[in-house]
Amino acid sequence: MSVADPIESSLDIPPLVRATGTVALPGSKSISNRILLLSALSTGATRVRGLLDADDIDRMLDALAALGVRIDRETARREFVVHGTGGVFPVGHAKLFLGNAGTAFRPLTAVLALARGHYELDGVPRMHERPIGDLVDALRALGADIRYLARDGFPPLAIGPGPASGVSSSGRVTVRGDVSSQFLSALLMALPMLTARSERDLRVDIAGELISKPYVAITVALMERFGVAIEHEDWRAFRVPAGRRYASPGSIDVEGDASTASYFLAAGAVGGGPVRVTGVGRRSIQGDVAFADALAQMGAVVRSGNDWIEASAGDALRGIALDCTAIPDAAMTLAVVAVFARGPTALTGIGSWRVKETDRIAAMATELAKVGARVEAGTDCLTVHPPERLTPATIDTYDDHRMAMCFSLAALGGIAIRINDPGCVRKTFPGYFDAFRSIVQSSS
């Protein structure tokens, strides 16, 4: 199997017959960018180990550097030392380009809106289509000065000096939870900039159903590591305590990425296995480890330890019905695994796919049809009816890293797959195709 080069327009994967081996996972994207931002907002220096090496993380690193945050990099060991600013960025005027990195754009919007400078935040054209209005509304209710530079409700943004005082007289703010959990995570990470100089707590109420709760759980767990403990009332309301400031934990390790683990675990379930991933295990703070439970429900054999998970083929895979609200990213992998199952697989609670790197519901429906599946797509659901025989196909990836990684698995059906724009995996895992090649065997 050839290896994707950033300048290659396509990658051909030959028919594959087996998958077995071990993969050391790269760091979690969600954890990496949260840790970088919390380190920058803290007092003291934080040594960060295992940071993901990918485009989204580079966008956060570039932005923090542009804001005057000192970051020392020890290249050989992929360790960084972030010198905290105590919540006051040295650079008060900056234009930041954040690509298509939602885990950088949303949190930086919230943090800079509560800071004391003038900033502009921009990204690629797709970022201009990803909604941010609900976060902006919540920040404006707290006194933030934010202007849309093009279409209302969407980037790019101009941000003025944040509120001069602490918590508002009401002591509460509301944010929608049913579009993207990143809005709530961004708000929670930023709010200690207000509550640290206040004598009263601040309550965050959730309007609508909160989706992707495990990602909010990551945010809360990491904030506690940096000295700010958040309480919540059954995920309907959150309390940010008064008078608490972020403080460096000294050093912190980034877990392996549980969403990335899904591709290799799926390969083990479809391609015989066993395939083991290391760097994430049963003690993970990432909700996407629940993907392994979904594989087991489909008939795969799954084992795990504190720092590893392993999947093998068991009984013939069977279709399932699953609410994927808690695992939206890993659910994409299930959609491809579904073509190997007996009977249909119905995935619900995936409405957030519509506002990701691409409209993932539409993209998945189109590309699954190419390999022979019959697909029913709804506003927040997808049902995959597997074909009797898979069809070789050329897969378009829509500048979406997860489309490229998911559909590499289709070759385990003994068919040739061409992945267009394989370099899009740079967003989270530049070495994905090398790692995938290391565990698969072709028919030749």
Secondary structure, DSSP 4 states (H G I P E B T S, - for coil): -----TT-SEEEE--EEEEEEEEEPPBPHHHHHHHHHHHHHSBSEEEEES---SHHHHHHHHHHHHTT-EEEEEGGGTEEEEE--TT--S--EEEEE-TT-HHHHHHHHHHHHTSSSEEEEE--GGGGGS--HHHHHHHHHTT--EEESSSTTSS-EEE----SSSS-TT-EEEEE-SS-HHHHHHHHHHTHHHHTT-SS-EEEEEESPPP-HHHHHHHHHHHHHTT---EESTTSEEEEPTT---B--SEEEPPBPHHHHHHHHHHHHHSEEEEEEES--TT-S-GGGGHHHHHHHHT-EEEE-SSEEEEE--SPPB--EEE-TT-HHHHHHHHHHGGGSBS-EEEES-GGGGGSSS-HHHHHHHHHHHTT-EEEE-SSEEEEE--SS---EEEP-TT-HHHHHHHHGGGGGS--EEEESGGGGGGT-TTHHHHHHTTEEE--
